[in-house]
Amino acid sequence: MNEVIVKIEKQEEFSRFLTLHGFQVEELDNQVYQVTRDGELPVFVKISETSIYFEVDLGNLNAFGSSDLHFKLLDLNTEILPVSFGINNTNPEDPRLVLVESRETGSLNDHEILSVFDALELATDRAEVLLTQHIA
């Protein structure tokens, strides 16, 4: 007998969906959530009407000050797609090295959301290896 695959489509509220998949979700303010899983670095999620922005804070950029390291981080961007390294300069006195990704909210599906968190986790691991080599 041939295998029959049945596709099931269901809608779920964002934070409830994440909770059902083993994430801890804390609503901060202004549609910003802190999402954690299994002791990994928190992912900050900002939800707007048309998009979702994901960010992982890796630390103060000044702590990673060498141009050689900055080149390696930018070079690593091609290997960690769909996420990428960036600088959060919201506080110019404390610029932060971050991993970022965004998605349109129009037709999000469960696999797409979970794959963003998986990609951020893998990229964080790659960043940790690189940053440890330059800080130690």
N, C-alpha and C positions, 0 to 999 in steps of 0.2 A: 504494500500500500504506500502511495506517495505521502510524504509529510505535508500536512496542511498547516499553514501559518495564519493565525488570526491576529490582525492588528487592532489593538484597543486604544482608543483615544479618550482621555479624561482630562478635565480641567481641575486645577488645584491652586489655592492661594499660595504665593511665593514662599512665605516663611513656614507655612504648614508643610509644603512639599519638601523643603529642606529638612525639617524636623523628622518627617517620615523616612528620610534617607540617612539618618544618623548624624545630622549636623546640629550644633547648638546655635540658636539664633537669638540675638539680643537687639531689639529695636532701640536705637540711640535717639535721634531726632531728625526732623526734616526728611523723612523717607531714607534715612541711612541706617543700615544694619551692620552689626558685627557678627560674622559667621565663622564658627570654628568646628574642627573635626579632628579627632584623634590626636590631640596635642600639637597640631600643626599651627603655624602662625595664623593669626586671624585675617580673614578677608573682609574688607570693608566694602559694602555694597550700597551704592546710591541709586535709587530708582526715580526716574523722571517719567513723564507721560509717554515718551517715545523710546526711551532707552534705559539700559541698566549698565552701570559702570562698576567694575570690580577693581579693587586695589589691595595689594599686600605691601605693607611697610617693611622694608629691609633694614632701615637704619639711617642715621645722619650721613648725608653725602660727604661731608667734610672728613668723616672717619675713613672714607675710601678715596683719598685724595690724589692718587697717582694717575697721570695721564695714560700710563700703560694699562692700568686696571680699567679705566674708562673705555679705552679702545677694546679691551677684551669683553667688557660687558656689552658694548654695541655689537661686536662681532657675534656674541652669543645670541643676540636677538634673532638671528636667522635660524637658530637651532631650537628655539623654545616657542616658536609660533604655535598657537595663535596669540599668546600673551607676549608682552615685551617689557623691557626695562624703560623707566622714565624717571623724571624728577618731579616731585610734588613740591612746589615752591610757594605754597599757600602762606607759609611763615618764612619770609626771606632770611630771618635769623637762624632758621633751622631747616634747610632744604633736605628733603628725604629721598633716598633711593627707593623706588617702588617698582612693583610689577603691576601691569595694568592690562585690562581687556574690557571690551564693551560689546553689547548686543542690542539689537532692535527689539522692542517688546511686542511688536505686531504679531509674530507667529512663533513664539518661543515653544520649544518642546523639552521634555524631560531630559533626553539625551544631550541636548545642546547645553543646558544649564549644568548638568553633572560633568560634562566634558570640560567646561571652563574651570571648575574647581579642581579637576584632575590635572589639567594643564598648569594651573597655578602652583599646585603642589609639586609637580615635577620640576618646574622652573625654579621654585624656591630651593629645592634640593641641589640643582645645578649651580645656582647662585651661591649657596652656602659653601660648596666646594671651592669655587673660584675666590670668594671673599676670604675664606679661611686661609688660603695660600698667600694672600696679600696683606693680611692683618697680622698674622703670627710672626 
